[in-house]
Every structure is written in C-alpha cells, then in structure tokens.
Amino acid sequence: MGNILFGIGFIIGGLSGKMVLIGTNSSGALAGVGVLMLLWGLKQSRG
C-alpha cells in the first residue's frame, strides 16, 4: 500500500514541477519513478 501512495505522490510532484529526482534535477524522471512504484505496488497488492 505504501508503494502505491508514494508512487502517486511522486507522479503528482513530478508532473507539477515542484519536486525533482535527487541527483538528476529532473521532474520527469521523478514522475517515471512514481509510475514504476505505483505499478510495483499494484502488483504486490494483487498477490
């Protein structure tokens, strides 16, 4: 459940441009990481 919430937060933060991925200064990369975390969380929740 935590991965889903963090993934959604990263996607919103990255797409709004208010947050960036540490080490890259890229908000798009943060949104990409958010999508991966969201998908991983969904896969874990389905068993």
N, C-alpha and C positions, 0 to 999 in steps of 0.2 A: 504494500500500500504506500509505503514511503517513497519508493521509486516513482510511482505514478504522480504523487503530489510534487516531488522535486522536479520531475520532468515537465509538468505543466508550468511550474514556476519559472524554470529555465527558458521554456518556449516563450512565455509572456515577456519575461525580462529581455530576452534576446531580440524579439521582434519589435519591442517598444524602443530599443536602442539605449535603454537606461542601464543595462548590465552587459559586460563583456566577459569572454572566456579568459581566465588568467593566463598570461604568457603569450596571448595572441592579439589582444585588443580587438577581437572580432565578435560582434554581436550575432552574426550569422552562424558562427561556429558554436556559440552557446546554444542557440536555438536547435542546431543539429544534434548536439549532445542531449538536449532536452527530449528530442524526438526518440533518440535511442533509449534513454532511460524510461520514457513512457512505454515504449514497445516492450522493453525488458520486464517492466513491472506488470504489464498486461499478461505477458507470457507466464510469469510466475504465479499470478493470481488464478490462472486457468488450470494450473496443476500440471 
